[in-house]
Amino acid sequence: GNRYAPFSNIHGKALVNDFLKNATVKYGYRYTFTFNIYPYFDPSLKIDPPRYTCASGLNIATCFEEGCLVSRALVLARKKMWQLTHRSDDRLWIGEIGWSSPQALALGTEMANCPEFSSLGALTRFYQNFLRWDLSVRGVRDPDHAFYFTMRDALNFGFQEYFGVIPTCQSLECKIKTANYTAPPILRGRRMPTVRVAFLASGAVMLAAALCPLLCRSVARAASKGDGDEEEDDTASSHTGSSGSSE
């Protein structure tokens, strides 16, 4: 963007600035700006020793303090938002933020030549720093929410990425784990019948607990109705007897 259109506005491709302007005018503070922040793909990272190295790139990309890539991106986002709405308190969400390990096929920066940049150690470092982060950003309003990307590895537009904390839906272990962690056993084969019986027994107990109040009420109502019918019969017999005596 530029000073007149802070966000991209390319006719025939993406009128982002026009969309955001119209949305913020119509919905005001109800509109929430959402940005995906990926320091992993930051094109500014380069290798040019001795100043710029794999280690320096990893350091600035995996931290969340002032001067780190995440903090810089949020400060820039707030600046662009203010240029558009002239408000400093618009809501801002981080829609996605994460780290790939192993290396994502779409990584096209110079950091693709650094094995440690996409290592398990780098993922662990980024994830732990994310968990420690309290969402504070110096100098601007903090983001309201942040969503970590993602649960499992997946394809993205045909490119394999490894941003998941687990490799697949069938994985028993997270990528990040302690050295003495033991995965739970897979419940298959001989163990499954016991599990089925346990589920059936639990279901039967829950069904009985749900039906018992209904049955008890029905029995109580039937008993109450029966007592009422007997009282009516007794009353009718009494009236009949009284009439006979009078004659």
VEXFI-785054 format. One record per residue (C-alpha): x, y, z. Coordinates in Angstrom, 1 decimal, decimal comma, padded with zeros to 4 digits. Example, Ala and Ser with C-alpha at 12.3 -4.5 7.8 and 13.67 -1.06 7.14 Angstrom:
2
<atom X="012,3" Y="-004,5" Z="007,8"/>
<atom X="013,7" Y="-001,1" Z="007,1"/>
This chain:
247
<atom X="000,0" Y="000,0" Z="000,0"/>
<atom X="000,9" Y="003,7" Z="000,2"/>
<atom X="-000,2" Y="006,8" Z="002,2"/>
<atom X="-003,5" Y="007,0" Z="000,3"/>
<atom X="-004,3" Y="003,3" Z="000,3"/>
<atom X="-002,4" Y="001,6" Z="003,2"/>
<atom X="-003,5" Y="-001,9" Z="002,0"/>
<atom X="-003,1" Y="-003,5" Z="-001,4"/>
<atom X="-005,5" Y="-002,3" Z="-004,1"/>
<atom X="-004,8" Y="-003,9" Z="-007,5"/>
<atom X="-007,7" Y="-003,7" Z="-009,9"/>
<atom X="-008,6" Y="-007,0" Z="-011,5"/>
<atom X="-006,8" Y="-008,9" Z="-008,7"/>
<atom X="-007,5" Y="-007,8" Z="-005,2"/>
<atom X="-009,1" Y="-004,6" Z="-004,0"/>
<atom X="-008,2" Y="-005,2" Z="-000,3"/>
<atom X="-008,1" Y="-001,5" Z="000,7"/>
<atom X="-011,5" Y="-000,8" Z="-000,8"/>
<atom X="-013,0" Y="-003,9" Z="000,9"/>
<atom X="-011,5" Y="-002,9" Z="004,3"/>
<atom X="-012,6" Y="000,7" Z="003,9"/>
<atom X="-016,2" Y="-000,2" Z="003,1"/>
<atom X="-016,3" Y="-002,8" Z="005,9"/>
<atom X="-015,0" Y="-000,5" Z="008,6"/>
<atom X="-017,3" Y="002,3" Z="007,5"/>
<atom X="-020,3" Y="000,0" Z="007,6"/>
<atom X="-019,6" Y="-002,0" Z="010,7"/>
<atom X="-017,3" Y="000,4" Z="012,7"/>
<atom X="-015,8" Y="-001,2" Z="015,8"/>
<atom X="-017,7" Y="-004,4" Z="015,1"/>
<atom X="-015,3" Y="-005,2" Z="012,3"/>
<atom X="-012,2" Y="-007,2" Z="013,3"/>
<atom X="-009,0" Y="-007,0" Z="011,4"/>
<atom X="-007,4" Y="-010,5" Z="011,1"/>
<atom X="-003,8" Y="-011,1" Z="009,9"/>
<atom X="-001,8" Y="-014,3" Z="009,4"/>
<atom X="001,7" Y="-013,7" Z="010,8"/>
<atom X="004,5" Y="-016,1" Z="009,7"/>
<atom X="008,0" Y="-015,1" Z="010,6"/>
<atom X="009,0" Y="-018,5" Z="009,2"/>
<atom X="008,4" Y="-017,2" Z="005,7"/>
<atom X="009,7" Y="-013,6" Z="006,2"/>
<atom X="011,5" Y="-012,6" Z="003,0"/>
<atom X="013,7" Y="-010,1" Z="004,9"/>
<atom X="015,7" Y="-013,0" Z="006,5"/>
<atom X="019,0" Y="-013,5" Z="004,8"/>
<atom X="022,4" Y="-015,1" Z="005,1"/>
<atom X="025,3" Y="-012,6" Z="004,8"/>
<atom X="027,9" Y="-013,3" Z="007,4"/>
<atom X="029,2" Y="-012,1" Z="009,7"/>
<atom X="026,1" Y="-009,9" Z="010,5"/>
<atom X="023,4" Y="-012,1" Z="009,1"/>
<atom X="023,6" Y="-015,8" Z="009,8"/>
<atom X="021,3" Y="-018,8" Z="010,3"/>
<atom X="021,5" Y="-018,3" Z="014,0"/>
<atom X="020,6" Y="-014,6" Z="013,9"/>
<atom X="017,7" Y="-015,3" Z="011,5"/>
<atom X="016,4" Y="-018,0" Z="013,9"/>
<atom X="016,7" Y="-015,7" Z="016,9"/>
<atom X="014,7" Y="-012,8" Z="015,5"/>
<atom X="012,1" Y="-015,1" Z="013,9"/>
<atom X="011,3" Y="-017,2" Z="017,0"/>
<atom X="011,1" Y="-014,5" Z="019,7"/>
<atom X="008,1" Y="-012,3" Z="020,6"/>
<atom X="009,7" Y="-009,3" Z="022,4"/>
<atom X="010,2" Y="-005,8" Z="021,0"/>
<atom X="012,3" Y="-005,9" Z="017,8"/>
<atom X="011,3" Y="-009,4" Z="016,9"/>
<atom X="009,6" Y="-010,1" Z="013,6"/>
<atom X="006,2" Y="-010,9" Z="015,2"/>
<atom X="006,3" Y="-007,6" Z="017,2"/>
<atom X="007,4" Y="-005,7" Z="014,1"/>
<atom X="004,5" Y="-007,2" Z="012,0"/>
<atom X="001,9" Y="-006,2" Z="014,6"/>
<atom X="003,3" Y="-002,7" Z="014,9"/>
<atom X="003,1" Y="-002,3" Z="011,1"/>
<atom X="-000,4" Y="-003,8" Z="011,1"/>
<atom X="-001,6" Y="-001,2" Z="013,6"/>
<atom X="000,0" Y="001,6" Z="011,6"/>
<atom X="-001,8" Y="000,5" Z="008,4"/>
<atom X="-005,1" Y="000,1" Z="010,3"/>
<atom X="-004,8" Y="003,6" Z="011,7"/>
<atom X="-004,1" Y="005,0" Z="008,3"/>
<atom X="-007,3" Y="003,5" Z="007,1"/>
<atom X="-009,7" Y="004,2" Z="010,0"/>
<atom X="-007,8" Y="006,8" Z="012,1"/>
<atom X="-008,6" Y="004,8" Z="015,1"/>
<atom X="-006,0" Y="003,2" Z="017,4"/>
<atom X="-008,3" Y="000,8" Z="019,2"/>
<atom X="-009,7" Y="-001,3" Z="016,3"/>
<atom X="-009,9" Y="-005,0" Z="017,1"/>
<atom X="-007,1" Y="-007,1" Z="015,8"/>
<atom X="-006,8" Y="-010,9" Z="015,7"/>
<atom X="-003,9" Y="-013,1" Z="014,7"/>
<atom X="-005,7" Y="-015,7" Z="012,5"/>
<atom X="-002,7" Y="-017,9" Z="012,1"/>
<atom X="000,8" Y="-018,1" Z="013,5"/>
<atom X="003,1" Y="-021,1" Z="013,6"/>
<atom X="006,4" Y="-022,8" Z="012,6"/>
<atom X="007,1" Y="-025,7" Z="010,2"/>
<atom X="009,3" Y="-028,7" Z="011,1"/>
<atom X="010,5" Y="-030,4" Z="008,9"/>
<atom X="011,0" Y="-027,7" Z="006,2"/>
<atom X="007,9" Y="-026,6" Z="004,3"/>
<atom X="008,2" Y="-027,1" Z="000,6"/>
<atom X="007,0" Y="-023,5" Z="000,1"/>
<atom X="010,0" Y="-022,0" Z="002,0"/>
<atom X="011,6" Y="-019,9" Z="-000,7"/>
<atom X="013,8" Y="-017,6" Z="001,4"/>
<atom X="017,6" Y="-018,0" Z="002,0"/>
<atom X="016,7" Y="-019,7" Z="005,3"/>
<atom X="015,9" Y="-022,8" Z="003,2"/>
<atom X="019,7" Y="-023,3" Z="003,2"/>
<atom X="019,8" Y="-023,5" Z="007,0"/>
<atom X="018,9" Y="-027,0" Z="008,3"/>
<atom X="018,5" Y="-025,7" Z="011,9"/>
<atom X="015,9" Y="-023,2" Z="010,8"/>
<atom X="013,3" Y="-025,9" Z="010,2"/>
<atom X="014,5" Y="-028,3" Z="012,9"/>
<atom X="012,5" Y="-029,8" Z="015,7"/>
<atom X="014,5" Y="-027,6" Z="018,0"/>
<atom X="013,4" Y="-024,5" Z="016,2"/>
<atom X="009,7" Y="-025,6" Z="016,3"/>
<atom X="010,0" Y="-026,3" Z="020,0"/>
<atom X="011,6" Y="-022,9" Z="020,6"/>
<atom X="009,0" Y="-021,0" Z="018,7"/>
<atom X="006,1" Y="-022,9" Z="020,3"/>
<atom X="007,4" Y="-022,4" Z="023,8"/>
<atom X="008,0" Y="-018,7" Z="023,3"/>
<atom X="004,4" Y="-018,4" Z="021,9"/>
<atom X="003,0" Y="-020,1" Z="025,0"/>
<atom X="005,0" Y="-017,7" Z="027,2"/>
<atom X="003,8" Y="-014,6" Z="025,3"/>
<atom X="001,1" Y="-012,6" Z="027,0"/>
<atom X="000,1" Y="-010,9" Z="023,6"/>
<atom X="001,7" Y="-007,6" Z="024,7"/>
<atom X="003,2" Y="-005,4" Z="022,0"/>
<atom X="005,1" Y="-002,3" Z="023,0"/>
<atom X="003,9" Y="001,0" Z="021,7"/>
<atom X="000,5" Y="-000,2" Z="020,3"/>
<atom X="-002,6" Y="-001,9" Z="021,4"/>
<atom X="-002,2" Y="-005,6" Z="021,9"/>
<atom X="-004,0" Y="-008,1" Z="019,6"/>
<atom X="-007,2" Y="-009,3" Z="021,1"/>
<atom X="-006,8" Y="-013,0" Z="020,1"/>
<atom X="-004,1" Y="-015,2" Z="018,6"/>
<atom X="-004,7" Y="-018,7" Z="017,1"/>
<atom X="-001,8" Y="-021,1" Z="016,8"/>
<atom X="-001,4" Y="-022,9" Z="013,5"/>
<atom X="-001,9" Y="-025,9" Z="013,6"/>
<atom X="-003,0" Y="-029,2" Z="014,9"/>
<atom X="-001,6" Y="-031,5" Z="012,3"/>
<atom X="000,6" Y="-031,4" Z="009,1"/>
<atom X="-001,3" Y="-030,8" Z="005,9"/>
<atom X="-001,1" Y="-029,8" Z="002,3"/>
<atom X="-001,5" Y="-026,1" Z="001,4"/>
<atom X="-002,4" Y="-025,4" Z="-002,2"/>
<atom X="-000,6" Y="-028,6" Z="-003,2"/>
<atom X="002,5" Y="-027,9" Z="-001,1"/>
<atom X="003,3" Y="-030,1" Z="001,9"/>
<atom X="003,7" Y="-028,2" Z="005,1"/>
<atom X="004,7" Y="-029,3" Z="008,6"/>
<atom X="003,2" Y="-026,7" Z="010,9"/>
<atom X="001,3" Y="-029,3" Z="013,0"/>
<atom X="002,1" Y="-030,2" Z="016,6"/>
<atom X="001,4" Y="-033,8" Z="015,5"/>
<atom X="002,3" Y="-035,3" Z="012,1"/>
<atom X="-001,1" Y="-036,9" Z="011,3"/>
<atom X="-004,5" Y="-037,5" Z="012,8"/>
<atom X="-003,4" Y="-041,1" Z="013,6"/>
<atom X="-000,3" Y="-040,0" Z="015,5"/>
<atom X="000,1" Y="-041,0" Z="019,1"/>
<atom X="002,8" Y="-038,5" Z="020,0"/>
<atom X="003,3" Y="-034,8" Z="019,6"/>
<atom X="006,4" Y="-033,6" Z="017,8"/>
<atom X="007,3" Y="-031,7" Z="021,0"/>
<atom X="007,7" Y="-034,1" Z="023,9"/>
<atom X="009,9" Y="-034,9" Z="026,8"/>
<atom X="012,6" Y="-037,5" Z="026,5"/>
<atom X="010,9" Y="-040,0" Z="028,8"/>
<atom X="007,4" Y="-039,6" Z="027,3"/>
<atom X="005,6" Y="-042,9" Z="026,5"/>
<atom X="002,7" Y="-042,9" Z="024,1"/>
<atom X="-000,5" Y="-044,6" Z="025,2"/>
<atom X="-001,2" Y="-048,1" Z="023,8"/>
<atom X="-003,3" Y="-048,5" Z="020,7"/>
<atom X="-006,7" Y="-050,1" Z="021,6"/>
<atom X="-007,0" Y="-052,7" Z="018,9"/>
<atom X="-007,5" Y="-056,5" Z="018,6"/>
<atom X="-008,0" Y="-058,2" Z="022,0"/>
<atom X="-008,4" Y="-055,0" Z="023,9"/>
<atom X="-011,3" Y="-053,7" Z="021,9"/>
<atom X="-014,1" Y="-056,2" Z="023,2"/>
<atom X="-013,5" Y="-055,0" Z="026,8"/>
<atom X="-013,8" Y="-051,4" Z="025,6"/>
<atom X="-017,1" Y="-052,2" Z="023,8"/>
<atom X="-018,5" Y="-053,9" Z="026,9"/>
<atom X="-017,5" Y="-050,9" Z="029,0"/>
<atom X="-019,2" Y="-048,5" Z="026,6"/>
<atom X="-022,4" Y="-050,7" Z="026,4"/>
<atom X="-022,5" Y="-050,9" Z="030,2"/>
<atom X="-022,1" Y="-047,2" Z="030,6"/>
<atom X="-024,8" Y="-046,6" Z="028,0"/>
<atom X="-027,2" Y="-048,9" Z="029,8"/>
<atom X="-026,6" Y="-047,2" Z="033,1"/>
<atom X="-027,2" Y="-043,7" Z="031,5"/>
<atom X="-030,4" Y="-045,0" Z="029,8"/>
<atom X="-031,7" Y="-046,4" Z="033,0"/>
<atom X="-030,9" Y="-043,2" Z="034,9"/>
<atom X="-032,8" Y="-041,2" Z="032,2"/>
<atom X="-035,9" Y="-043,5" Z="032,1"/>
<atom X="-036,2" Y="-044,1" Z="035,8"/>
<atom X="-037,8" Y="-040,7" Z="036,7"/>
<atom X="-040,2" Y="-041,1" Z="033,8"/>
<atom X="-041,3" Y="-044,6" Z="034,9"/>
<atom X="-041,6" Y="-043,5" Z="038,5"/>
<atom X="-043,8" Y="-040,6" Z="037,6"/>
<atom X="-046,0" Y="-042,8" Z="035,4"/>
<atom X="-046,4" Y="-045,4" Z="038,3"/>
<atom X="-047,2" Y="-042,6" Z="040,8"/>
<atom X="-049,8" Y="-041,1" Z="038,5"/>
<atom X="-051,4" Y="-044,5" Z="037,9"/>
<atom X="-051,5" Y="-045,2" Z="041,6"/>
<atom X="-053,0" Y="-041,8" Z="042,3"/>
<atom X="-055,6" Y="-042,3" Z="039,7"/>
<atom X="-056,5" Y="-045,7" Z="041,1"/>
<atom X="-057,0" Y="-044,2" Z="044,6"/>
<atom X="-059,2" Y="-041,5" Z="043,2"/>
<atom X="-061,4" Y="-044,1" Z="041,4"/>
<atom X="-061,8" Y="-046,1" Z="044,6"/>
<atom X="-062,8" Y="-043,0" Z="046,5"/>
<atom X="-065,4" Y="-042,2" Z="043,8"/>
<atom X="-066,8" Y="-045,7" Z="044,0"/>
<atom X="-067,0" Y="-045,5" Z="047,8"/>
<atom X="-068,8" Y="-042,2" Z="047,6"/>
<atom X="-071,3" Y="-043,5" Z="045,0"/>
<atom X="-072,0" Y="-046,6" Z="047,2"/>
<atom X="-072,6" Y="-044,3" Z="050,2"/>
<atom X="-075,1" Y="-042,2" Z="048,3"/>
<atom X="-076,9" Y="-045,3" Z="047,1"/>
<atom X="-077,1" Y="-046,7" Z="050,6"/>
<atom X="-078,5" Y="-043,4" Z="052,0"/>
<atom X="-081,2" Y="-043,2" Z="049,3"/>
<atom X="-082,3" Y="-046,8" Z="050,1"/>
<atom X="-082,7" Y="-046,0" Z="053,7"/>
<atom X="-084,8" Y="-042,9" Z="053,1"/>
<atom X="-087,3" Y="-044,9" Z="051,0"/>
